[in-house]
Amino acid sequence: MPPGISTLAADAPELSAANTGFMLICSALVMLMTPGLAFFYGGMVRVKSTLNMLMMSFISLGIVTILWVLYGFSLAFGTDSGSVIGWSSDYVGLSGIGITELWDGYTIPVYVFAVFQLMFAIITPALISGALADRVKFTAWALFITLWATVVYFPVAHWVWGAGGWLFEMGVIDFAGGTAVHINAGAAALGVILVIGKRVGFKKDPMRPHSLPLVMLGAGLLWFGWFGFNAGSWLGNDDGVGAVMFVNTQVATAAAMLAWLIYEKIRHGAFTTLGAASGAVAGLVAITPSGGAVSPLGAIAVGAIAGLLCAMAVGLKFRFGYDDSLDVVGVHLVGGVIGSLLVGLFATGGVQSDVKGLFYGGGLDQLGKQAIGVFAVLAYSLVVSAVLAFILDKTIGMRVDEDDEVSGIDQVEHAETAYDFSGAGGGTGSRKAAPAPADTVAAAAENKKVDA
């Protein structure tokens, strides 16, 4: 994601109607990803948590939007201060920006850049919610989003994309959010779940996805919206880089889905729908930082590696005992790390920049820079997120009561249920209860291991 670039007056760009329209469409596509994420996560939880999972994503649309207008855009993309944070009074409340004022060095208005970046800021905390399913108070979650966006996301966005940010100045490549979005959210998820603990019945009770069709719908919306997420991050397509990123997004996602399914078939004996959806998301995550630096053949490698390693990583929670409910750590953290590091291997030097990876004669220099970016963001987000969760847990309490968790968080937190089984045409009478939805073969295998 290119930051603002100063230009001489004689070389100053003019507003491009084509690029402006393209970026507005991309912004809308990225906004659609948050409801898509809500469906993806909502289908993966049990019936009694469906609405809560949807709301944990939707509330980010409200909270982060207001924070972004008030001060978030200024902190992330304002004038650099010490290479760690930005600030520009004109960006506070978006009140000092002219409607035709261009984002520095580009052909789109500042307003368009601001709203595009807003959609990234919205979905990043929503990603965290998948790790916390079934057990977090909604008010505590809303307050966590507020604090986390302020002290974690906005500063990290400045490090990675802001003019003067220390990771950007170092030369770390993150085209559209491998570090700032996915590693950031995945590390935060790990930090929070280590503080708040496991769900009641973790490793003992079946915790199957209640609606795999919803999961597939959500994955499809994410895949669709991700073209705006990735291709739009070049802020225009005058030089064809955005088009390459578009192609690489499709290619890597396909490769990751196939790799996940092949691993699943070999390891567990079946191709599952949840595996297909999760594999696709893993590929989308991994190509996000790297797609502007690699060729389509490199994108196949990035996707296949991510699909395989993320499929293996989701089982680590059973081995190490941390309750990452919907595999945010296994997919987003691991996928983000893989995609970011592979830039140092597969960068061709012929797309977004002339930087070359190890396999193209560039040596280990870029790989080292990528590793610094990966582990700096991971460590900062992990520690600060855990501290925020600890403070909230010791003050207002992060978790619902155990009885409320068992009975169902939807009814307790939202006074609603996702499905009305006793409504018109759904009489219960003496009919037998419908069987529970089938779990993935992988999860079933893990539960058998635990029971044994």
N, C-alpha and C positions, 0 to 999 in steps of 0.2 A: 504494500500500500504506500504510494508515494506521498511524502509530506509536502507542505508548502515549500516552493522554491522561488527565491527572489529572482527577478529579471530586470534588465535595463528597460527604461521607458520605451526606447525604440523597438525593443523586442517584445513588448507587453502583448499578451494574447488578447484576442477578442472573443466575446461570448459566442459559443457555438450552440445553436438551437438543437442540432442533432445530438451532441454530447449531453446537453442538459436534459433533453427528453429521455435519452438512454439511461442516464443516472437516476432520474425520477422513477423510471420503470424498475431499475435494479433495486432502488430503495423499497419499493412496494413488494418486490419479491422477497427481500430479506425480512420485511415485516411479516410476511406470510409464514416464514419459517417458525416464528414463535407459536402461533396456533398449531402448525404442523408438529412441532415438538410436543405441545400439550397432548395431541392425539397419540403420538408415538409413546410417550410416557403413560398416558391415561389407559391405553390398552394393555400395558405391561403389568399394571398393579391388579390387586384383587378388587372385586366389585365394590367393597365397602370403602375404598380409597379413591375411586375414580374421579369424583368431582374435586376433591382436594388436590389431586395431581394436576388436573386441568387448571385450577385456580392458581397454583403455585407458579405456573408459567404466565398466565394472563395478568396477574398482579404486577409483574415486571413491566408490562406495557404501560401501566399507569404510573408507577413510582419512578422508574428510570427516565421516562419522558420528561417529567417535571424537573427532576434533578439535572438532567442534561441542559435544559433551557436555563435554569437558574445559575448553574455554575459548572456543570460537568464538561461542556464543550470548551469552556475557558481553561479548566485544569488540564484537559487532554491535549488541546491544540492551540492554546494561547502562547504568548511569547515565553520562550524557555527561561527557566531559572535554575541554575546549577545542574542542568542536564537530567533533573529528576521530576520536574513538574512544570506546567505552564500556567500562565495567567494573563489575560487581556481584558481590561474593563469593558471594552466594546462588545465582548462576547457574553458578558454577564446579562442574563435575560434576553440574549440575542438582540439587544436594544440598540447597539451602535453599528449595525451592519446595513449598508445600503442594499436595496433590492437587486441592483445590477452589479454590485461589487463582486469581483471574481475571486475565487480561491487562488491564492498566490501561485502564479506560474501555470495555471490551468484555464480551461475555457468554460468552466461551469461556475455558477454563482456560489458564494460562501454558504448561502442558505441550503443549496442542494447538497454540498459536501457535508454540512452539519446534520442534515436529516438522514443522509446515508450512513454516517457514522453513528447516529442515534440508534439505528436499527441493530447495529453490532452491540452497542452497549446494552440494549434491551435483552437480547437473547443470551448473553454470556452468563448473567446470574441465573436465568431460567434453566440453563444446562445443569447447574449445581443441584437443582431440586430433585432430579432423578435419584440421587444417592440417598435422599432423606425421606423417601416415601413411607407413609403409614404412621409417622410418629412425631411430627413437628407441629407445634402450635402455629396457626396461621398468622397471628399478630407478631409472634417472634420471628417468623420467616420474613414478614414485610419489613420489620425493623432491621433484620440482618441484611436484606437487599440494600436498604438505604445506606447502611454503614459500609458494606462491602464495596458497593459501587464507588463510594466517595474515597475510601482509603486504599482500595486495591485496584479496581478496574481503571479508573481515570488516570492515576499515576502510571500504571503499566502501559496503557495505551500511549501515553506521552513518551515513555522510554522507547517503545518499539516504532511508533509512527510519527511522533511529533518532531518538528524541526528543532534540532538540538538535543533530543532525547539520547541518553547515553548508549543504548543498544543500537539505535539507528546510526549514530555517529561512528560506532565501532564497525559497522558494516554487516550486522546481523540481518539476514533476509527472512522476512515474514510477509509474504505477498498479501494474505488476507486474514491472518489470525491464528496460526498454529500456536504461537506463544501467547499473544494477547488475549485470545478467546479460549482455545481448547485446553492448553496446558494450564492456563490461569484458572479456568473453571474446574478442571479435573483435580488439580492440587487443592483447591478450596474445598471441593467435595470430600476429599480424603481428610483434610484437617478437621472439618466439622464432624464427620462420622466418628472419628477417633475420640471426640469430646462427648458426643451425645449418646454413643453406644448403639447396640444392636436392637432390632425389632424384637418384640415378644415372639418367641417361637422360632427365631432364626436357627437354621440347621435342624429343626425338629418338625415344624409344621410345613405342609406344602404351601408355597407362595407363588402360585402359577399365574401367568398372564390371563386375565379374564376375557380378553377380546383380541385375538390375533388379527382379525380384519381391521380393527382400529389401529393396531401397530403398523400394519402395511400401508394404511391410508396416511398415517403420519410420516412414515418413511418416504412415501411418494411425494408428499408435499415438501419435505425437507430437501429431497433430491432436486425437485423443480426449483425451489427457491434458492438453492445453493448456486445456481448459475448466476443469479444476481449478486450473491455474496462474493463469489470468486471473480467472475468476469468484470463486474463493476468496480472492483478494487483498483483497477488501473486508471479510473476516473475518466474514461473515454477510450476510443479505439482508433485513433488516427494512425497509429503505427502497427496495428495488428496484434499487439501483445495480449489484449483482452480476448481476441479470438482464439489464440493459442491456449489461454487459460480455460476458456469455455470447453475446447476439445479435451484438454487434459483432465478436466473435472469429470467429464463423462467416461473417459477411458479408465481412469484410476478407480472410479466407483464400481464400474463393471468388473474390473480385475479383482478388487477386494471382495466383492460379493461372491465371485466364483471361488476364490481361495478359501474363504470362510466355509462355504458349503462343502468343498472337497475335504477340508480338515474335519468338518463335522461328520461327514459320511464315513471317513476312515476311523475317526476316534469313537463315534457314538452310533454309527450304523444307519443314519437317516439324514435326508436334506430337510431342514425345518424352515418354516416361514419366518420364525423369529431369527434364525441364523441368517437368512437372506437379508432381512431388514437391517440387522446389526452389522453385517458385513458391508452393506452399502454405506451406512453411516461411517464406519471405520475408514472406508476409502475416501469419503468426502472430507473427513477430518484430516487425513494424512496429506491429501493433495492441496489443502488450503494454504499452507505456508510455502509449498515447493512448486506448485503448478506453473508459476511464471518463470521458473529457472530450468525446467527440464523439458525434454522432448516427449512426444507421445509414447515412444518406447520406454523412456524413463518413467512416464506416468504409469505404464503397466507394471513396471517393477515396484514403484512406490505403493501402488494399490495392492498388489499381490503380497508384498511383505507385510503391509499393515493388516490386511485381512487375516493372514496366518497368525501373526503375533498377537493381535487383539483377541482373536478367538481363543488363543492359549491363555491370555492374560485374564479373561473374565472368570476363570476358575480359581484364580489366586485368592479370592476372598474366602473361599471355603478352606483353603489351606492355612491362611494366616488369620482368619477369624474376624475380619472387618466387614461390616454389613453395608456394602455398596449396593443398595437395593436394585437399581436398574443399570448397573455396570457403567457408570459415568467414569470411574477411574480406569476400568479396563478398556474402554473405547476412546474417550476423549483425552484423558491424560496420556495413555500409552500411544494412541494414534497421533496426538500432537507432537509427542517426543520423536516418534519415528519419522513423521513427515518433515519436521524441522531439521533433524540430523541428516536425513538423506539428501538435503540440499548440498551438503558438503561432499557427497559422493557423486550425485547425478547431474549437477548443474552444468549445462553445456556451454555457457558463455555466449549464447546466441539468441536469447529471448529478452528478458527484462533488463539484463545487464551483461557485462563482459566477464563476470565472475565465473570461474570454472571450478568444478568439484574434482575430487581425487581421481575419478575414473576418466576424466577428460584432461588430465595433465595439470590440474591446478594445485596439486599437493594437499597438505593437511590444513592449510591456513584457514579456509572457509569452514571446514569441519570444526575446528577449534572455536571459531567465533560463534557458530551455531550452538555448540555445547555450552558456551558461556551464557548465551541468551536463554537456552532451555532451562538450565539449572538455576539461574538467577530468578527467573519468573516463578519456577516451581517452588523454590525455597521461600521466596517472599510471600507468595499466595498461601502456601501451606501454613506457615507460621502465623501470619496475620489473621487468616480465616479461623484458625483454631483459637486464637486469643479472643476474637470477636464472639465466637460461639461460646467460649468459656464464660465471658463476661455476661452475655445474655442468659446463659443457663443459670448462673448464680444470682441473677437479679430477678428477671421476670419469668425464668424457666423456659427452656427450649422445647421440652417434650410434653405431650399430653399425658394425662394419667394412664396408668397401665390398663385399667378397666375400660377407659374410653378407646384406647388403641385396639383392644380386643373386640369391643362391640362395633367399632367402625368410626373412623375419623370424619367421614362425610357428614354423618348425622350430628356429631358433636360440634364440629367447627362451622358447618354451613347449614345445618337444619334442613338438609335435602338428601335425596338419594339419586343415584344416576339412573336407575331403572325402576319402574313401577310394575311389579309383578302381580299386583292385585287389581290393576285397572281394568277397563272394559276389554273384554276378549282375553283377559289373562287370569280368569278365576282359578283359584287354587283347588277347590273341591277336594276330591280324594286322589287327585293325580299325584303320581310320584314326582319327587323333585328331579329337576334336570341334572344330569351328571356334570361334574365340574369340568371346565374346559381343559383340553389336553395340554400338558406341559411340554416343553421342548425335551427332546431325548437327552440333551446335554444336562439340563437341570435335573431331570429325573435320575440320571446316572450319579450326579453329585449327591443327591439326597440319599440314594441307596448306600453310597460310601459312608455318609454321615451316620445313617442308621446302623450300618455294620460296625 
